[in-house]
Amino acid sequence: MTGKLTLACFAIAVAIFAEPAKEFSGVITDTMCGANPHTSMMKDKTDAECIRICTRGSYAYALLSGGSVMKLSDQKASGKYAGQKVRVTGTYNEKSKTLRVVSIAPENGSVQ
């Protein structure tokens, strides 16, 4: 019984002190190119093509927002928006530089 009570208290504490999700706006990029122009890396490819090629290797999709490059936890959903302006709802972990994605949506006027 004590173990269950301890576990319940721990779960409540985590829920109370968990950082609330925030909204981040930016462009889906990759962790290799980051804030660098993709056309300088692959002159014959679009930004989206460059990003998708880079993420086939050891690099990941990321959000470029205000000069910061944040790795995205949801790589599958991120890939649909490569090179596009998006709004990401989630929580950012400064230590791992990772944005835990709750949802991703294109910015108004952004092409899907």
N, C-alpha and C positions, 0 to 999 in steps of 0.2 A: 504494500500500500504506500509506503514512504517513497519508493521509487517512482510510482505513478504521480504522486503529488509533486515531487521534485521536477519531473519531466513536464508536468502541466505548468508549473511556475516558470520554468525555463522558456517554454513556448510563449507564454504571456509576455515575459520580459523581452523576448526577441521581437514580438509583434509591436510592443509599445515603443521600443527604441530603434526599430528599423527605420532607415531613412525613407521618407516618402518619395515616390516616383516624381520626376521632374520632366519638363519638356525641353528638348534640345533641337535646335535647327542647324542645318548645315548640308554638306554635300557628301554623298557616299563615295569614299576613296578606298585606298588600300594602305596597309602598314608599310609597304616599301616606298611608294611614291609620296605618301602623306600629303603635304601641302605643295609639293613640286608639281609643275605643269606636266601632265601626262604626255603631251605632244613633244616634250623634250626627250622623253624616254623612248617613245615609239612614234616616230614622225608620220608613218603611214597608217596609224590606227586612231580611232576616236578615243576619247577619254574612257568611255564605257568598255571598249574592247581592251584597252591597256589594263584597266582595273581588273577585269575578269581574267586576263592572262596572268597577271601578278598573283592573283589569289589561287591559281591552280597549283602554285608551288607552296613554299612555306610561309607565305604572307597571308594576312587576313583582311576581310572587309573592315573598314573603319569609318567613323564620322569625322569630317573636317569641320570644326565649328570654332569660329573666332580665333583661328590660328592653332588650335589644339587638335591633335589627332587622337581619337579615342577608339580603341579596338571594340568591335561590336560582338556581343555574346551570341546573337542569332545570325549565323553566317548564311543560312539558306534564304531567309527573308531579305537580308541585306543585298544579296546578289541581284534581286529583281530590280533594284534601284541604282545600280552602278552608274556613277557620274551624274546623278540627279540630286536636286535639292529636295530634302525631306525634313519631316518632323519626327523625332524619335522620343518616345516616352520611356523613361527608365531611370535607373539609379547608377551613378558613376562611382567606381571604386578608384580613388586616387592612387592607391598603392599598386594595383595591377594595371592601371590606365585602361580599364575595361568598362564599357557602358553595358550594363545588364538590361537588355531590351525587353520592354513590355509590349510595345507596338511601334510600327514604322508606317508612315503614310507620306505620300508625295505632298510637297508644298502646293498650295493653290497655284494653278497655272503651269505646274511642272508636267512634263510629258512622261507617260508610263511606258 
